Amino acid sequence: MSQLAQRAPRNKVVAIANKLARMAWAVLSSGKEYRHQPLQPAAA
């Protein structure tokens, strides 16, 4: 995470960590398996 902290603003690093923590909590509390949904391609 230190490499990310060097490249990105602190608030963005905290936001990413928060998102990952919420995803982990949702998976652990639901008891279901995590299903990755691929990103939609950007419109050109």
N, CA, C and O atoms as a GROMACS GRO file, in nm:
protein
  176
    1MET      N    1   0.082  -0.119   0.000
    1MET     CA    2   0.000   0.000   0.000
    1MET      C    3   0.086   0.125   0.000
    1MET      O    4   0.040   0.232  -0.040
    2SER      N    5   0.212   0.115   0.044
    2SER     CA    6   0.297   0.233   0.049
    2SER      C    7   0.329   0.285  -0.091
    2SER      O    8   0.343   0.406  -0.109
    3GLN      N    9   0.341   0.198  -0.190
    3GLN     CA   10   0.365   0.244  -0.326
    3GLN      C   11   0.246   0.324  -0.376
    3GLN      O   12   0.263   0.426  -0.443
    4LEU      N   13   0.125   0.278  -0.344
    4LEU     CA   14   0.005   0.351  -0.384
    4LEU      C   15  -0.001   0.485  -0.313
    4LEU      O   16  -0.039   0.586  -0.374
    5ALA      N   17   0.036   0.488  -0.187
    5ALA     CA   18   0.035   0.613  -0.110
    5ALA      C   19   0.132   0.715  -0.170
    5ALA      O   20   0.108   0.835  -0.161
    6GLN      N   21   0.240   0.669  -0.228
    6GLN     CA   22   0.337   0.760  -0.289
    6GLN      C   23   0.284   0.816  -0.421
    6GLN      O   24   0.320   0.927  -0.459
    7ARG      N   25   0.200   0.739  -0.491
    7ARG     CA   26   0.152   0.782  -0.622
    7ARG      C   27   0.020   0.857  -0.617
    7ARG      O   28  -0.004   0.945  -0.700
    8ALA      N   29  -0.067   0.824  -0.521
    8ALA     CA   30  -0.201   0.879  -0.518
    8ALA      C   31  -0.221   0.967  -0.396
    8ALA      O   32  -0.151   0.952  -0.295
    9PRO      N   33  -0.316   1.060  -0.404
    9PRO     CA   34  -0.347   1.143  -0.287
    9PRO      C   35  -0.398   1.056  -0.172
    9PRO      O   36  -0.458   0.951  -0.194
   10ARG      N   37  -0.375   1.101  -0.050
   10ARG     CA   38  -0.411   1.023   0.069
   10ARG      C   39  -0.560   0.988   0.072
   10ARG      O   40  -0.596   0.876   0.108
   11ASN      N   41  -0.647   1.082   0.036
   11ASN     CA   42  -0.790   1.054   0.044
   11ASN      C   43  -0.831   0.944  -0.055
   11ASN      O   44  -0.926   0.870  -0.028
   12LYS      N   45  -0.763   0.933  -0.166
   12LYS     CA   46  -0.794   0.828  -0.263
   12LYS      C   47  -0.749   0.691  -0.209
   12LYS      O   48  -0.820   0.592  -0.227
   13VAL      N   49  -0.634   0.687  -0.144
   13VAL     CA   50  -0.585   0.563  -0.084
   13VAL      C   51  -0.682   0.516   0.024
   13VAL      O   52  -0.713   0.397   0.032
   14VAL      N   53  -0.729   0.609   0.106
   14VAL     CA   54  -0.824   0.575   0.212
   14VAL      C   55  -0.956   0.526   0.151
   14VAL      O   56  -1.016   0.432   0.202
   15ALA      N   57  -1.000   0.590   0.044
   15ALA     CA   58  -1.125   0.549  -0.021
   15ALA      C   59  -1.114   0.408  -0.078
   15ALA      O   60  -1.209   0.329  -0.067
   16ILE      N   61  -1.001   0.375  -0.138
   16ILE     CA   62  -0.981   0.240  -0.193
   16ILE      C   63  -0.979   0.136  -0.080
   16ILE      O   64  -1.038   0.029  -0.093
   17ALA      N   65  -0.909   0.168   0.029
   17ALA     CA   66  -0.904   0.077   0.143
   17ALA      C   67  -1.042   0.057   0.202
   17ALA      O   68  -1.078  -0.055   0.240
   18ASN      N   69  -1.120   0.163   0.211
   18ASN     CA   70  -1.256   0.156   0.264
   18ASN      C   71  -1.343   0.067   0.175
   18ASN      O   72  -1.420  -0.014   0.225
   19LYS      N   73  -1.331   0.083   0.045
   19LYS     CA   74  -1.410   0.003  -0.049
   19LYS      C   75  -1.376  -0.145  -0.035
   19LYS      O   76  -1.465  -0.230  -0.032
   20LEU      N   77  -1.247  -0.176  -0.026
   20LEU     CA   78  -1.205  -0.316  -0.010
   20LEU      C   79  -1.255  -0.374   0.122
   20LEU      O   80  -1.296  -0.490   0.127
   21ALA      N   81  -1.251  -0.294   0.228
   21ALA     CA   82  -1.299  -0.340   0.358
   21ALA      C   83  -1.450  -0.367   0.355
   21ALA      O   84  -1.496  -0.465   0.412
   22ARG      N   85  -1.527  -0.279   0.288
   22ARG     CA   86  -1.671  -0.300   0.278
   22ARG      C   87  -1.703  -0.425   0.195
   22ARG      O   88  -1.797  -0.498   0.227
   23MET      N   89  -1.626  -0.448   0.089
   23MET     CA   90  -1.647  -0.569   0.008
   23MET      C   91  -1.618  -0.694   0.090
   23MET      O   92  -1.694  -0.790   0.085
   24ALA      N   93  -1.508  -0.692   0.164
   24ALA     CA   94  -1.471  -0.807   0.247
   24ALA      C   95  -1.578  -0.832   0.353
   24ALA      O   96  -1.616  -0.947   0.377
   25TRP      N   97  -1.627  -0.726   0.418
   25TRP     CA   98  -1.730  -0.741   0.521
   25TRP      C   99  -1.858  -0.799   0.460
   25TRP      O  100  -1.920  -0.887   0.520
   26ALA      N  101  -1.898  -0.752   0.344
   26ALA     CA  102  -2.019  -0.802   0.279
   26ALA      C  103  -2.007  -0.951   0.250
   26ALA      O  104  -2.103  -1.026   0.270
   27VAL      N  105  -1.892  -0.995   0.202
   27VAL     CA  106  -1.872  -1.136   0.171
   27VAL      C  107  -1.872  -1.219   0.299
   27VAL      O  108  -1.937  -1.324   0.306
   28LEU      N  109  -1.800  -1.173   0.401
   28LEU     CA  110  -1.791  -1.249   0.525
   28LEU      C  111  -1.924  -1.254   0.600
   28LEU      O  112  -1.959  -1.358   0.656
   29SER      N  113  -1.998  -1.145   0.600
   29SER     CA  114  -2.123  -1.142   0.676
   29SER      C  115  -2.236  -1.215   0.605
   29SER      O  116  -2.329  -1.263   0.670
   30SER      N  117  -2.230  -1.224   0.472
   30SER     CA  118  -2.336  -1.292   0.398
   30SER      C  119  -2.315  -1.443   0.393
   30SER      O  120  -2.411  -1.518   0.379
   31GLY      N  121  -2.191  -1.487   0.404
   31GLY     CA  122  -2.160  -1.629   0.396
   31GLY      C  123  -2.160  -1.681   0.252
   31GLY      O  124  -2.142  -1.800   0.230
   32LYS      N  125  -2.180  -1.591   0.156
   32LYS     CA  126  -2.180  -1.631   0.015
   32LYS      C  127  -2.040  -1.615  -0.044
   32LYS      O  128  -1.956  -1.542   0.010
   33GLU      N  129  -2.018  -1.682  -0.154
   33GLU     CA  130  -1.891  -1.673  -0.223
   33GLU      C  131  -1.886  -1.544  -0.305
   33GLU      O  132  -1.986  -1.504  -0.364
   34TYR      N  133  -1.770  -1.479  -0.307
   34TYR     CA  134  -1.753  -1.356  -0.385
   34TYR      C  135  -1.756  -1.389  -0.533
   34TYR      O  136  -1.688  -1.481  -0.579
   35ARG      N  137  -1.835  -1.313  -0.608
   35ARG     CA  138  -1.843  -1.329  -0.753
   35ARG      C  139  -1.795  -1.200  -0.818
   35ARG      O  140  -1.862  -1.097  -0.811
   36HIS      N  141  -1.680  -1.206  -0.881
   36HIS     CA  142  -1.624  -1.089  -0.949
   36HIS      C  143  -1.705  -1.058  -1.073
   36HIS      O  144  -1.733  -1.146  -1.154
   37GLN      N  145  -1.743  -0.932  -1.087
   37GLN     CA  146  -1.814  -0.888  -1.207
   37GLN      C  147  -1.716  -0.806  -1.290
   37GLN      O  148  -1.670  -0.701  -1.245
   38PRO      N  149  -1.684  -0.852  -1.411
   38PRO     CA  150  -1.588  -0.781  -1.494
   38PRO      C  151  -1.634  -0.637  -1.522
   38PRO      O  152  -1.753  -0.609  -1.527
   39LEU      N  153  -1.537  -0.548  -1.539
   39LEU     CA  154  -1.568  -0.410  -1.571
   39LEU      C  155  -1.626  -0.400  -1.710
   39LEU      O  156  -1.590  -0.477  -1.800
   40GLN      N  157  -1.716  -0.306  -1.727
   40GLN     CA  158  -1.773  -0.281  -1.860
   40GLN      C  159  -1.671  -0.202  -1.941
   40GLN      O  160  -1.606  -0.112  -1.887
   41PRO      N  161  -1.655  -0.233  -2.069
   41PRO     CA  162  -1.561  -0.157  -2.151
   41PRO      C  163  -1.605  -0.010  -2.160
   41PRO      O  164  -1.724   0.019  -2.168
   42ALA      N  165  -1.509   0.080  -2.158
   42ALA     CA  166  -1.539   0.222  -2.168
   42ALA      C  167  -1.588   0.256  -2.309
   42ALA      O  168  -1.539   0.202  -2.408
   43ALA      N  169  -1.686   0.344  -2.314
   43ALA     CA  170  -1.737   0.387  -2.445
   43ALA      C  171  -1.631   0.472  -2.515
   43ALA      O  172  -1.569   0.559  -2.454
   44ALA      N  173  -1.612   0.447  -2.642
   44ALA     CA  174  -1.509   0.520  -2.717
   44ALA      C  175  -1.563   0.643  -2.782
   44ALA      O  176  -1.489   0.715  -2.849
   0.00000   0.00000   0.00000
